[in-house]
Every structure is written in structure tokens, then in C-alpha cells.
Amino acid sequence: MKNRLYLYFILILLLAFVAGNLAYPKYIKGVFGNFPDIPFKLGLDLQGGTHLIYKADLSNVEKENYSTAMEGLRDIIERRINMFGVAEPIVQTQQAQGQHRLVVELAGVTDPGQAIEMIGQTPFLEFRTQKPEQETQDILAKREEIQGKSQEEIEQIENWELAFEDPYFKPTELTGKYLEKAELAFDPNTSDPIILLQFDKEGSAIFERITQENTGKILAIYIDGLRISTPVVQEKIAGGQARITGDFNVEEAKDLARNLNAGALPVPIELISQQSVGPTLGAVSLAESLKAGIVGFFLVILFLIIFYRFPGFLASLSLAVYIAVILSLFKLIPVTLTLAGIGGFILSIGMAVDANILIFSRFREELKQEKSFSVALTEGFRRSWPSIRDGNITTLIVALILFGLGTSFIKGFAFTLSIGILISMFSAIFITRNLMNLCVGTKLETIKWLWK
């Protein structure tokens, strides 16, 4: 029994060592070695950035296709922002006051003008044909020629612009404006998912000519300059109907059809609200949040030690490990921290303390019944577990509902709270319990005022 306790104690020390180094590397670097200094991902309200709200014009879209059009538009704009280089963008669809809106949060963006200009374009769908082999080789050779050179040196090279062209495909006049619809279907022979395309009259003529000229070659499909599919033309296709086959499942085929429609539908978006949070204000919010968390943490420790004495001290050690583990997970997942998310984290600390208080109160009641220390400890944990389990599970259910139905800030609160609840149960039941079990059979057990 004691050997197992010592093994658990070593595991707790190891967990505290790793979590502490991940959470606070700049404070204990040099003492424990070179752990990676992973930064926290801060949200808009802490890091500063831009909050944009767009109104989507769905006047040219049938009502039953509103949801599909908005989801496709969201995917395209999220992809466009990622290409722009914004880390962890939040792009959500929203319906308010009879309007369909797109909410975009760009944390860390100091010059939102360029992002606004890029976001405000309608998604662009186009079809490209294969370039001749010699032309592909020329472009690849030119890319090798400019590799490692500065911009000034590149501009001295003859035909240097060639290196920045697509080496494999060239644009055609067939674009999304000729596509009437794209829909998911299934191959009647293999039951594999396929995408059916329907072009309008003008697009049908263009498509027929392109497929006739490129039989046996790839006709690549691009959205916003990003290649999303490369079907091979099997034969000349008349009538404006085509099909895309490939190695994709039903969900991937649905996404492809949705993106094709998003690139084809005229869904303009109009910027109706822009709010900027300066990095100074974000830094102040972060500093105030950290200050509140630190003060609250030490007040909780003080309460535990005053009212529960030595068990409170052990619970404080457990709480310190809990905080280090949580902060490490926030870095490793990673979690985008907002003020609401920090609020969820601080609330989870209260949940962790609550579990310890239930255990200690029950443990004291068992001691008052003149039971031995080890029996009182076992009974205290056993009888307090149902209350801890039910309380945490009900809170977790509420957090999951908030995460599923809430907006971005509510999701952040719910997510950090959910992680905190799960780790707090581990902290109370595993760490605190094993630390107290180590006292069984020691001189500490005989000092009654430490426990009552």
C-alpha cells in the first residue's frame, strides 16, 4: 500500500515539474532545463485587434439556400483571412433583426484596413486548364533561379515575373458567374459521393469548348486562388452538366458543393460595424485580470489554511499543481484566452476548492465519531464523492450547452470552465487524496489540532 502511495507521490511531483516548467518557463528556466516557452494565445479583448460585422445581401438567393450560402461564405472568408496571415481568426454567421450577418474577429490586427478590403470581396470561383509541359518547366526553372535572392536582385533577372505565376494551371473564361448550382449526388454504380455541376446557357457553351480541347487533362477548380479540386476531363461535355469524382467522403463532398455554390452565388457583404481594441487597452485588461486571479488565489489559500489547517495546506499544494496543469493545457491545446475565458478559469478554481471543502468537512465528521484516522479519511472521500460528482457534472452539462449555443465570448467562458471542472475533479480526488494518505501512520496523524 505504502509503495503504491510513494509511486503516486512521485507521479504527482513529475506532473508538477512538467506542468510548472510549461506554464512558467521564464521564471524557472535555468533551474530545470530548457522547456519550450510557448506563449498564450490571447483573444481580441486582451491582445487588441478589430471586431467587424458584415451584412450579407441574400436577395438573389432562394430562401431555402440561405443557410448553405452563409456557411459557404463563412468558409471562404475564413480561408481568405488565414491566407492574409491573421492568427486564430473567429468568423461566425449570425441572424439578427431579420438580417444575416457575418461576424469577424481579428486579434492582433493593427491595420484593419487591408483586412477589410480583402474580406469585402465576393468569393471568386474559377476553372483553370493545364499548362503545356514546357511552360511549366520554364516557370519552375525561373523559381529556382530567383531562390535566395533579394527583391532588388530578382528584379534584375529577365522575365522575373514568370516565377510568381501558377506553374501548372492557367485561367480560363469559365468562372463562377456561369455556374447555376452544385449539388451532392451518388454514383449509381459505386454509391460513391460525387458533385454535379449545372452551368447556364452561356457557361454551357464555354464548358463544352473547354472540355473538348482538354480531354484527358485536368480541369482544376479554384476558389479565391486556392485549388480545391482537380478532376480529369473524360470527354467533351455538352448541355452544361458535369460531375466531379474523387477520393472524398460524404461530408467532404458536401463541403465542396457548398464552397462551389458560395463561389458562384452573388452574395455581397456590407460592413455595418467596426470596433477596434487598442493593444494598450488589451494589456490593461490582461493585467487587471491577472491581478484579480492572483489576489483571489491567495485569499482562497488563506481561507483553506485558517479553516482546515493542515488539510487546507495540502489542498493549497494540490491547487497550485491544478493551476499549473490548466495553464499548460491552455498553451498546448491551444486555447484563445479572452476576459470571459479567464473568468471561466477563475470560476473553475472555486469548483476545485469546493470539492476539497466537501471532502474535509466529511473527514472531520468522521473523526468526531471517534473513527481512526485512516478509516475517517477513506469514509470522508467515499461519502463526499457523490456530491462532488453530481455538482461537477451538472455544471459541466451547463458549460457544454453554453459552448454549443453561445457566441464567441460565451464559448470561451464555457470551454475554459469545462477544462477546469475536469482537472479540478482529478486534483481533488487524486492529488489531495494521495497527499493526505501519505500522512497515515506518521506523527502528523497524532497531532489532533492539525485535522479538527
N, C-alpha and C positions, 0 to 999 in steps of 0.2 A: 504493500500500500504506500509506504513512505517513498519507495523507489519511483513509483508512478508519479507521486506528487513532485518529487525532485525533477523528474523529466518534464512535467507540465511547467514547473517554475523556470526551467531552462528555456522552454519554448516561449514563455511569456517574455523573458529577458531578450531572447533573439528577436521576437516581434517588436518589442520596444526599441531595440537597437536599430533595426532596419527602418521602421516607421519614423523614428526620430531623425535619422540621417536623411531620409527622403523629404520629410516635412520641414526640417530646419537645417539644411546643409551649410548655409553660410555662418551659422552660429557654432556648429560643432565640427566644421571641416578642419582637418589637420590633427584632430584627436582620433577620429575613427577612419580616416582614409578619404578617398575620392569618390563620393557618391554623386550622381548627376544632379545638378542644380536645375530642376525642372520648374519653370515659372508657373504661377497660377494663371488660368485664363479668366480675365476679368470682363464682365459684361459692360453694356453701354453706360449704365449709371455710375460705374466705378472707374472705367478706363476713359470715359469720354467718347464721343462719336456722334452719329447722326441717326435720327429716327424719322423715317419717311412714310407717308401714307398716300397711296395712289388710288384713284377711282377708275375702274375698268368700264369701258364702253362696250356693252354686250348687245347693242341694238341690232347688229347684223347676225346675231347668233340665236338659234331657236332655244326656247326656254328650257327644254329638256336637256340641252347640251351645256347649260351654264356651268354646272359643277365640273364637267370634264374640261371645258375651256379654261376655267380658272386654275385647275390643278396643273394643266399643261403649261399655262403661262407662268405659274409659280416655279415649276421645274426649270423652265428656260431661263428665267431671271436669276434664279439661284445659281445655275451653271455659269451665267454671264458674270455674276459678281465674283464667283470663285476664280474665274479666268482673270478678273480685274486684280486679284491678289488680296482681297479682304478676308481676314481670318475669322472663322466662326460666324458667318452672317446668319441672321434669322429672317426668313421670308415666310410669311403666313398669309393665307386668304381669310377674309373676314366679311361678314354681311351685316351692315348697319344702316338704319334709316332708309331701307329699300335699295341701298347701293351695294354693289360688290366691290370690295376693296382689297388692295394688296399692301400689307404692312412689311416694311423692310427696316431692319436694324443693323447698322454698320458700326460695330465697335472699333474705336481706334482710328476712324477716318477723319483726318484733319481738314481735308479739302473735299467736301462732298459734291462740289460742282461737277467734277469729271464723272463721278459715280452716277449722279442724277442724269447726266447727259446720256450715259450708256444704258441705264435702266429704262429710260423713257422711250426706247425704240421698240417697235413691234417685232416679235420673234420672226426670224427670216429663214425660210425653208428653201433649199435649192438642190438640184440634181447635177452631178458632175460626171464626166466621162474620163476614161483612162487616157493619159498622155502617151505618145509614142515612146518606145524604149530609149531611143537616142536622146530625146528631150529630158527624160527622167535622169539619165546618166549625166547629162550636162549640168543639171541643177545640183545633183549630189556632188559632182566634182567641184562645182563652184562653192558649195558649202564647206568642203574640205579646204579649199584654197583660202577662205577668209577666217578659218578657225584659229583662235588665239590672237587675232589682230585687233587693234583698236579701231574705233569708228573712223578716225582720220585715215588710217592705213587702208581700211576697207573701201573707202570712197575713191581711192586712187586706182583700184583694180577695175579693169574693163568689164562692163556688164555686171557689176557687183549686185545690182538689184535682183538678178536672177536667183541668187542664193536664198532669198526670202519668199520665193514662190512655193506653192504646193508641188512637190516633185512628182506626184503620182496622178493627180486628177486636175482637170480644167473645167471651169464653169460652163454651163450651157444656158440657153434662154428659158429652160423649163424650171420654174420656181413655184413656191407655194401658192402664188396667186391663181394658178391654174388648177389646183387640187380642190375638188369639191368635198371629198371626205376620205378618211382612212378608218377602217374598222377591223376588229379581230374576227377571224374565222378559223375553221379547222379543215385540214386536208382530208377529203373523203376517203382516201386510200390508207393513209398512215395515222390519221387523227392528230397529227402534229399541228400546233398553232401556227397560223400564217396571218399576214396582214394584207388586206385587199384595199387597193387604191382606185379611186374614181376621179378622172380629170374632166374638166369642162370641154366644150367643143373645140375651142382654140388649143387648149392643152393637149387634147387627144391627138390632133394633127402633129403637134411638135413631138409628143411622146412616140408616135408611130415612126416618124422620121428618125429620131434618135435611136430607137431600138433596132431599126433596120440597119443603120450604119454601125452599130456596136454589138451585133450578135456575137455571143461567145465571150464578151468582155464584161467588165464590172461597170455598173452604173451606180455610183456612190451617192448616198443621201446625206446631206449636211443640214444641221440646224445651227444658226449663229456661227458658221465657220467650223463647227465641230462635227466630225464624221460619226454618224450613229448607225449606219447600215451599209453593207457593200454587196448587194445582190448581183448575181450574174445574169445577163440577158440571154435567154434561151432561144428566142426567136422574135421576129417582128411582131409587135403587139398593136392591133387596131382596135378601135372602139373606145379607147381611153380607159381601159380597165387593166390593172396589173396586180401582181401579187408578190409579196416579199416572203421568202422562206429562209430559215436559218436555224442555228442551234440555240434556240431560246425557249424558255418555258412560258406558260400562260401569262404569268404576272409580267414577265419581261416583254411579251408581245403586247399586252395591254398598255404598258408604259410607252412602247414605241408608237403605237397607234395614237395615244394621247398626245405625244410630242409632235407627231406629224400633223395632227389637227391643230395644235397650238401654233405651229409654224405657218399653217395655211389660213387660219381664221383671222379676219381683220379685227383684232381686239386691242384698240389703242388704250393707253393708260395715261391718266392726267394726275399730276402731282397736286394734291389738295392740302397737304400739311407737311411742314418740315420743322423739326426741333433739333437743336444742337446742344450737346452737353460738353462743356469745355473740359480739358484734362485736369485743370486746376480744381474745378468743382468735383470732378470724379475722385481726385486724390483726397479732397477734404472728406467726402462721403466715406471713402475707404478707411481713412484714419479714424474717423468717428466710430465706424462700425467695429474696427479692431479694438479701440479703446473700450467700447461698451462690452465687447466679448471678454476682454482680459479682466475688467472690473467684475463682471458677472461671475467669471470662473473663480476668482479668488474669494468672492463672497460666498459662493457655494462651498468651496473647500473649508472656509472658516465655519460655516454652519455645520457641516458634517463632523468636523473635529470637535466642536463645542458640544454638540448634542449627542454624538455617538462615539466620541473618544477614539479608541484605537481602531475599531472597525471603520470609523469615519476617515481615519488616516489611510487605511488600506484602500478604502473606496476612492480617496483622492489620487492615490498612485494609479489605480485602475482607470480613473477618469483621465489622467494625463496620457496614459497609453492610448485610451479611446480617441482623444483629440488628435494625437499623432497619426493614428491609423486613418481617421477620417480625412485629415488634411492630405495624407499621402494618396488616398484614393481619389480625392479631388484633382490631384495633379496627374495621376496615372490614367484616369478614365478617358479624357479629362472632362471636368465639369466647368461650365462657364458660370462664374460666380457673379451674382447680382446682389443688391441690397436685400431683396426678398429671399434669395438663396442663403445668404448669411443668416437671415432671420430664421429660416428653417433649420440651419445647423445649430444655432444657439438654442432653439426650442428642443432639439434632439438631445442636447446636453441635459436639459431639465428632465427629459424622459429617462435618461441614463441614471440620473440622481434618484428619480422616483423609484426605479427598480431596486436600487440599493437600500432606500429607506424602508420599503416593504420588507425586504429580507432582514434588515437589522431589527425592525420592530417585532417581527415574528420571532426572531432569535432571542430577543430579550424576554418575551413572554414565556418561551420555553425554559429559559434559565430561572425565571421566577417560580416555576413549578418544580424547582429543585432537581431538574434533569442534569445529567453530566454534560460537560462542555461539548463533546463530540456528538452526542445524541441531540442536544439543543441546536447545534449547527446544522446537522442533517435535516432535522424536522423544520427548522426555520426556512431553509431553502426549498424543501419539498412543499410546504404548505403555502409559501408565498408565490410559488411558480404559477398556479392558475391565474392569480390576479395580474401578475406581470405579463403572462402570455395574452390574456384577453384584452388588457388595456393597450398593449402594443399592437396587437393585430387589428383592433378596431381603428386605432389611429392610422395604421398603415393602409387600411381599406380607404379611409377618407383621403389620405395623401394620393393614392392611386386614382381615385375619382377626380381629384383636383388636377392631377397630371394629365388625365385623359380629356378633360373638358375645359381646362383653364387656358388663359392666354400665356404669352411667353414668360412674364414675371411670375405668374402663379405656378407655371410648370417648374420654374427654377426653385421656388419655395418647396413644392411638393417633392421634387427629386432629391434635394439635399436632406429633407426631413425623412424620406424613405430610407436612404442610405444610413442616416444617423440612427433610426429606430433599429434596423437590423444589427448594426455594430454595437449599439447600446445593450441589446439582449445578450450578445456574445460577451461584452465587457462585464456585465453583472453576474451572469451565470458561470462563466468560465474563469475570468481573471480574478474577480473579487472572491469567488468561492475558493479557488485554489490558494490564494494568499492567506485566507483565514484558516484553511485546512492545515497549512504549514505550522500554525500555532498550536495545533492539537498535540498534547503530550509534552509541551515545553513549559518553562517557568512563566511565560506570559499568560498561560491559561489560568494560573493560580492567583493572578493579580485581579481581583474581582472588580475593582472600580474602573478598570480599563474597558469592561464589557457591559456593565449595568448602568 
